[in-house]
Amino acid sequence: MRVKLLVLTAFVGAIIGACASLGAVAGILGRRGLVLAKYNYRPDTSVAFVICLILVVFASLSATFVYRHTARRRKFQAALTGALTFVLSVMIFYTAAMFLVQ
């Protein structure tokens, strides 16, 4: 298993996905959206859908990248990378939202 490839791809995908989600929230709702994200206020359904869609897209892209660049156990490594990317991007999103609002 190429652990370095999995971890690096997951971190890069998570950072890009979280930044894209924050950009979408700031673009759709402005600064008010970041304040709402900090206090775990339930946003509009369309905004939550856009955030989840962006995170899932970047998790799938990173999983596809790992799938195409490994020789053995492709499906397991791709699933692991996708899950890790999604979890890390959600954590980065909430952490960044907390720091941006202060």
N, C-alpha and C positions, 0 to 999 in steps of 0.2 A: 504494500500500500504506500502510495506517495503522500505521506503525511504533510510534508511541506507544501505540496501543491494544493491539497485540500484546505489547509489552514489559511494560506495566503489568498487563495481564491475566495474563500468565505469572508475574510476580512475586507478585501477590496470590494466585493459585491455588497457587503453590509454597509460599508461607508458610502458608496455611491448611491445605494438604495435609500439610506436614511437621509442623505443630503437632497436627493430628488424629492422625497416625501416632504421634507421641511420646506423646500422650495415651492412645492405644490400648495401646501397649507398657507404659506405666506402669500403666494400669488392669488389664491382664491379668497382667503379671509383677511389677509393683512396681518398686522401685529396682534389683533384680537384673537386670531386663530392660534397663535403661539401661546398666548396667555391661557386660552381654553385647554390647550394640550398639556400645559404644565399642571393645571389643577384637575386633570382627568375628567373634565367636563365632557359630556357626551356630545360630540359635534353633529352637524347635519349628516344624514345618511349618505349623501352624495360625496361629502368630503371624506368620510370614513372609508367609503368604497374606493375612492381614488387612492388613498394612502395604502390600503391593503393591496390594491391592484399593482401599484408601483413596487411594493415590497415583494410580491409574488413574482412579478416579471424579472426582477433582478436576481431573486433566488433561483428561478428556472434558468436564467442565462448562465449563472455560475455553475449550476449543476450540469448543464449541457456542455460547458467548457471542460469540466473535469471528466465527463463521460467520454468526450472525444479525445482527450489527452492521456488516458490511462489504458493499460493493456489488459489487466486482470480485474476481476470483481467490479466491473464497470457500474452495474446497477446499484450496488451497495454504496460505492464511493460517491456516486452522483446523488443518491438520496441523502446520504450523510451531509454532503456539502450544501445541498438545498435547505435542509432543516437547520443546519448551523448558520447559514447566511440569514435565513428568516429570523431566527431568534436573536442573533447579534444585531440585525438592523432594527428590530423593535426596541432593543435595549439602547442602542445609540440614538434612535429617534427621541425617546423619552428623556434621555440624559441631556441631549442637545437642546431640547425644548425647555428644560428646566434652567439651563445656563443662559439661554438667549433671552429669557424673559426678565431676569434679574435686572 
